[in-house]
Amino acid sequence: MKFEQEHLPAKMGLNKLPSTSPLPDANWVLVFGSVSRFNDRGFAKTLKKRYPKANIIGCTTSGEITDDGVYDDSLHITAMQWERSTLRFISKPVNSMEQSHALGAQIAGELRMDDLKGVFVLSDGLNVNGSELVEGLQEVLPNVPITGGLAGDDAKFTKTLLINNDKIEDRVVIAVGIYGDDAIVTSGALGGWNPYGPPRRITKSNKNIVYEMDNKPALPLYKMYIGYYANELPASGLNFPFAIMDEKNVNVIRTLLSINEKESSLTFAGNIAEGSTVRFLKSDHDSLVMGASEAARQILQKDVDINDKALAICVSCVGRKLVMESQVADEVFAVQRLLGLQTGITGFYSNGEICSGEDDGHSQLHNQTMTIAYLSEHNA
């Protein structure tokens, strides 16, 4: 696999790129940028003209990840040429959040083939139940690593966008199937958050909406825990995620998306089942950087070729960015140190992360987690 990367910082337009693309035979171009950049006039058509042979996909972000660190209101373009593998691209509209599971299953059914090595997914970040989407994908593709993420919009929670060749769209899911014996698709994921406070039992919920904890209305209890920050909800909820506990360990992390004062309910980026046990989470800079390092270490511990033709797509949660603030690039550099400077890095801060972590056959939606999709091809 060959790849070339280009980065346009804030206020630098596509017209500043060289007249010829660095990889004209690219068959996959991945683009991450802010909502304002995606709304630039002629944005999609300009990229398609530059890469006429490629399928161009990407999404808006809450920050762009590059090998130089983390940027806002920029564009990061990665052009790939898969030489000995086959790619298949599928785009489907999101008609309703309730159909997320069926949508995932439909996409997986169209991608399913014997030599499928992995799936990379980008989704609308506000109108999809990420848990249901991934469950639908994984049920049809039970032993296939599925990675990717939900688009962001700089934590405004207003509108997210995706690029699909020469079109800019919202309410859509785009998936890439990667096929062939030479393809390498694996991943790593870890959060770095620590539980605090007593365990709380979810006594009333419906998929990703929590109504009661310990038989008490959920929203007042949540506000009590976060104190001063309650006045800044739902945005401040990014700093106070839930951990769904498996006995005494954190099984998966869930981020708050919105609140409903009338119903005293909390809506999360993924499902929280009735009867499950949750705890509040807190973290600091060092713990989050360590979590990113461990995500990269999971990849090193797998039977893959770490070589100079690999690409690491890092999808991390906007909540982590808010906690680390000006030092957020440290988690990217931690990944880079372990995977090596020869590994290309791209990615974005998201509204939800899709990853299979330690077990490549079991993918799920994560929140507040650094996830890494490691893509490459075996040496010829």
N, C-alpha and C positions, 0 to 999 in steps of 0.2 A: 504494500500500500504506500503510495506517495501522498504527501499533503503539503500545502503551502498556506501560510496564514498572513492576513493583513489586518491592521487595526487603525481605525479612524477615531481619534479622541473627540471630545465634545467640540462642536462648532466647525469641525472639518468635514466637508461634504464629500459625496462619492466622486465629484469631479476632480478631487485631489489624487485619486488613484491613478497609477500609470495607465496609459492607453491600452496596453495589452495585459491580460491576466497572467499571473505567474504559473498557472497550471491549466492551460486551455483545454486539455482533454479530461478534466475532472468530470466524474460521474455523480458526485454528491457534494453539494456546497451547504455548509451549516452556518447560519447567521444569527447572532444574538445582538440585541440593541434595545434602546429605550423606546417608549411609545412614540415620543416626538420624532425620533429618527425613522421609525417605520411609517410615520405619516408624511414624511418628506415627499414632495411631488416627484413622481417618476421613479421612486425608490426600487420597487420590484422589477419594473421593466428595464431599468439600468443594469441591475444585477443579472437578469436573464440574458441581456444582450452581451454581457461580459463573459458569461458561462453558458453558451447555447447548448452544449451537450449534457449539461448537468441537471439533476433534480435539485432544486434549491428549496430548502426548508429552514425554518428558524422561528423564534418567538421573541416577544418583548420580555423585559427583565426588570428586576429591582437592583441591577448592578451586573456588569459584564466581567467575566473572569478571563484573564489572559496569563501568559507566562511571565508578564511584567507586573502582575498584581491585579487589582480590582478597580474598575472605572465606572463612572456614571455618565449617562447620556452619550455613550460612544457606540461604535459598531465594531464587532469582531467577526471576521469572515474566515472560515476554514474551508478550503477547497481540497477535496480528497479524490484520488484516483485508485479505486480498488481494482487490482490487476488480475487476481485469480479467484475472485468471489463474485457472486451475483447479488444485486440489490433489487428489492421490490418496494415501491412506495405506494401507500394507500392513504387517502384523505376521506374523512367522513364528517358530516355536519352533526353538531350537538343540538338535538331537538328539545330535550328537556333533561334536567338533572336525574329524574326518576328512571331514565332509560340508559344510564351510564353503564350498568352491568351488561345489558344487552348489546350496547355499542362496542364494549370491549370484546365480547364474545364474537360479534360479527367481524371485527377487524382481524381477530386471531384466526377465525375460520378461513378467511381469505389469504392469510399469510402461511397457513400450515402446510408444510411439505417435509419430506423425510430428511432433507439436508439443511433445514433451518438451524442456524447456530445461535441466533439472538435477534432481539427486537429492540429498536430504539423508538421511543414515543415522545411526542410533544403535544400538549393539550392546552386548550383554553383554560385559564387559571381561576375562573370565577363561576362558571356555569356547569361544571362537571363535579360529580362526586368521585374524587380520585380513588378512594378505596374500592368502590364498586367497579370502576373502569379497570383497575388492575386485576381485581378478582375475576372479572369476565375474561380478560386476556389469559390469565394463568390457568383457569379451569380448562380452556381449550388447548393450551400449550403448557402442560404441567411440568415439563422438565427443561424448559427453555428460559435462559436469562432474559429478563425484560428490564430495561433501564430507560431513563428519561426524566421528564418533569413537567410541572404545570407552569404556564407562563406567568410572569409577574408584571406589575405596573408601578414600581417604586413605592410599594406599600400603600397606594391610594385605594385599592380595592374597588376600582371604578370600571375599567375596561382593559382587557388584554388582547393582543393581536398575534397572529401567526402569518408567516410568509409561506406561500405555496406556489413556487415557480414565479409567475408574473402577477400573482394576486396577493393582496393583503386582506386577511379575513379574521373575524372573531367567531366564537362558537363552532370550533372545528377541532378535530383530533387528527394528527398526522403520524403515521407509523412507518418505520423502515424495517423490512425483513432482510437479514444478512445470511446468505446461503453459501455452502461449499465447504469442503474439507480443509481448505487453507485458511478459513476465517477464524479469528480469535476474538471472542466476545466474553468478557468476564467483568466483575465489578467488586466494589467494596463499599461499606457504609457503616458509619458510627457517629453518634451524637456528641457525647462529652458533657451531657447534662446530669445533674445529681438531684434525686428526690428530696423533698423536705415536707414537713408537716405530716399529719396522720393520714393513713389510707382512707379513701372515700369510696363508697360503693355506689355505682350508677343504678338508681332504683327506677328511673323512667327515662327512656330515650327512644328515638326513632332514627335508625341509621346514624347520620352525623349530627343530629340535633339532641342535645342533652337537656332534659327538663328538670330532673331531680337528682340530687346526690344525698344519700342517707335520708331519703324521704323528705328532703327540704328543697325548696326552689333553688335551682342551680345558680342563677345569676347573682342574687344577693350574697350567696356563700362565696362565689368567685370574687366579687367586689371586696368582701371582707378581707380576703387573703392578699389582694394586691394593693389595698389601702389607697394611698395618694393617686396611684395610676388609674384608678377606676374612672376618673373624670376624662381620661383620654381613650377610653374604649371605643371601637374595637382595636385600634392600632396598637395600643399599649399591650394588648394580649399576646403580641408576638414575643414579648419578654417573659411571659408566664405560661408556657405550654403545659399540657398534661402528659403524664406517662401512664400508659396502660400496662399494668404490672402482671408479670407471670411469676407467681409465688413471690419471691423477694426481689426479682430482677425486672429491669425495664424491658418490656417486650417491644413496644413501638411508641413513638411520640406523636402527639396530635396538637396542631396549632389552631388557635381560635381565629375564625374568619369573620363572624358577626355576632351581634347580640339582638335579642328581642325583649324590650322592656315590658311589653304588654303580657307576654307569655313567661317572662322571667327565665328565658332559655338561652342556651349557648350553641352556636353552630360552628362546627369544627371542619377542618380541611379533609378529614377522613372519618370513617365510622367509629363510634364508641358503643359497643354492645351493652344492652341492659344486663345487669348482673356482674359486669366487669369491675375490677378494682383499679382506681386511678390515684395518682399522687401528683401534687404540683412539682414543678422542676425549676431549678435555678442553675446558673452557671457563671463562669468568668472567662476571661480571655484565655488563660493558660489551659483550662479544661477543654475549651472548644478547639484550640489548636491541637491538643493531644488527641482529641476525637478524630480530627482530619488525618493526623498521622497514622492512626490505627486503621482508618479506612484504606489508606494506601498500603499499609502492611498486610492487610487481608489479601490484596492482589499479589503481593510478593510471595505469599505463602501458598499460592495456587500453582498448578503445573502449567505455566504459560511462559512464552519466550518474551523476556523483557528486552526489547531491541529498539533501534533508533528509528523505526518506522511505525511506532505506536502513537496513538492519540488518546489522551485522557480527557473525557468530557466530565467536568466537575459541576454537579448541580447541588447547590447548597441553599439553605433556607434564608429568606430575608430577615427572619428573627435573629439568626446568628450575626448577620451584618449589623443589626442595630445594637447588639450587645458589644461587639468588638469595635465598632465605630471606626476611627482612623487607623486602627491596627488590623482591620479585617484581612488585608493581604497576607498576614502571617499564616493563615490556614492554607492558603494557596501555595505559599512557599514551602510549607511543611510537606504537602503532597509532592511537590517538585523535588525536594531533597531526597525523598525515598524512591520515587520512580525514575529519577535521573534527569539531568538537563536535556538529554537527547529526546525525551518524551514530549511531544507537543501537548499543550494545555489550552483548552477552551472551556466555556461553560457560562453559567448564569446563576443569579440569586432568584429563587422561585417561590411560588405559592404551594409547593409540594414536590417531593422528590420520589422518583420511582426507581427502585433498585432491588437487586437480589442478595446483596451483602455476602455473607460467608457461604451461604448455600445457593449456588447458581441456579438451582431448580425451584427456588421459592422466592418469588418477587412480591413486594408489597409497597404500598404508599407509605412514605416516611414524611415526617415534619421535623424541622429543627435539626436536620442531619446533613453532614457532608457525605454525598454519594459520588462515586466515581465509576463511570463506564469506561472500560479499557478496551480499545478496539485496535486490531492489528491483523496482519496476515503472516502465516508461517513463511520463513525464508525459502526462496525457490531452491 
